[in-house]
């Protein structure tokens, strides 16, 4: 995919995954569409969900997903926890925004790095 650059001019024709676009407004519609899909997935998972950009790669190109996450972080909708790790923070009426659960963070890291999580069997059997 060719992204528009200042040298190309935003009005020039460039090619995307689903065809060619000849106007600046067409390109921004696609970016907006990806951002709407990202926020819909975040809202669908609910508060307290930790995630990485890899959770959204089925929605569009990595750069578009990153841009959507950056805009949502700047708007205060999501928090940036670490490099490549975000969360949609849970809110408590008196305490405010809560930290994500360790399990949620572990699942996000596992998805990001293609790691399989296995509970410690001896710990789960003994109740420790």
C-alpha positions in Angstrom: 0.0 0.0 0.0 1.3 3.5 -0.8 0.6 6.1 1.7 0.3 9.8 0.7 3.3 12.0 1.4 3.7 15.7 1.1 5.7 15.3 -2.1 2.9 13.3 -3.7 0.3 15.8 -2.6 -2.8 14.6 -0.9 -4.9 15.1 -4.0 -2.9 12.7 -6.1 -4.0 9.1 -6.8 -2.6 6.3 -4.6 -3.4 2.7 -4.2 -4.8 1.1 -1.1 -5.7 -2.5 -0.3 -9.2 -2.3 -1.8 -8.4 -0.2 -4.8 -7.2 3.3 -5.8 -8.3 6.5 -4.1 -8.1 9.8 -5.8 -9.1 12.3 -3.2 -8.0 13.2 0.3 -11.5 12.7 1.7 -11.6 9.1 0.5 -8.4 8.3 2.4 -9.6 9.9 5.6 -12.9 8.0 5.4 -11.0 4.8 5.4 -8.9 5.9 8.4 -12.0 7.0 10.2 -13.7 3.7 9.5 -10.8 1.8 11.0 -10.8 4.1 14.0 -14.6 3.4 14.5 -14.0 -0.3 14.2 -11.2 -0.2 16.8 -13.3 1.8 19.3 -16.2 -0.5 18.7 -14.1 -3.6 19.6 -12.7 -1.8 22.7 -16.1 -0.9 23.9 -17.3 -4.4 23.1 -14.7 -6.0 25.3 -15.5 -3.6 28.2 -13.6 -1.7 30.8 -10.5 -3.3 32.2 -9.4 -4.9 28.9 -5.7 -4.7 28.2 -4.7 -5.1 24.5 -2.0 -4.6 21.9 -2.2 -3.4 18.4 -2.1 -7.0 17.2 -5.7 -7.3 18.5 -6.8 -5.1 15.6 -4.7 -6.1 12.7 -7.7 -7.8 11.0 -9.3 -4.3 10.8 -6.7 -2.7 8.6 -3.0 -1.9 8.0 -0.7 -1.6 11.1 -0.1 2.1 10.5 -3.8 2.9 10.5 -4.4 0.8 13.6 -1.4 2.6 15.3 -2.8 6.0 14.3 -6.3 5.1 15.7 -4.8 4.0 19.0 -2.7 7.2 19.2 -5.8 9.3 18.7 -7.8 7.4 21.3 -4.9 7.7 23.7 -4.7 11.4 23.1 -8.4 11.7 23.7 -8.1 9.9 27.0 -10.3 7.0 26.0 -7.5 4.4 26.4 -4.2 4.4 28.4 -0.7 3.6 27.1 0.7 1.1 29.6 4.0 0.2 28.0 5.4 -0.1 24.5 2.7 -1.9 22.4 0.4 -2.3 25.4 -2.8 -0.4 26.1 -5.9 -0.7 28.3 -9.4 0.6 28.5 -9.4 1.5 32.2 -12.0 0.4 34.6 -13.5 3.2 36.7 -14.4 3.1 40.3 -16.9 5.7 41.7 -14.6 6.7 44.5 -11.1 5.6 43.4 -11.3 6.8 39.8 -9.4 4.9 37.1 -8.1 1.5 38.2 -5.0 -0.4 37.1 -5.6 -3.3 34.8 -5.6 -6.8 36.3 -2.4 -8.9 36.0 -4.4 -11.6 34.1 -5.6 -9.0 31.6 -2.1 -7.7 31.0 -0.7 -11.3 30.7 -3.3 -12.1 28.1 -2.5 -9.0 26.1 1.3 -9.7 26.2 0.6 -13.4 25.2 -1.4 -12.3 22.2 1.2 -9.7 21.3 4.1 -12.1 21.4 2.3 -15.3 20.4 2.9 -16.9 23.8 0.7 -19.7 25.1 -0.3 -19.2 28.8 -0.6 -22.2 31.1 -1.7 -22.0 34.7 0.7 -23.4 37.2 -1.0 -26.7 38.0 0.5 -27.3 41.4 -0.5 -23.8 42.5 -4.1 -24.2 41.3 -4.4 -27.7 43.0 -3.1 -26.5 46.3 -5.1 -23.3 46.3 -2.0 -21.1 46.8 
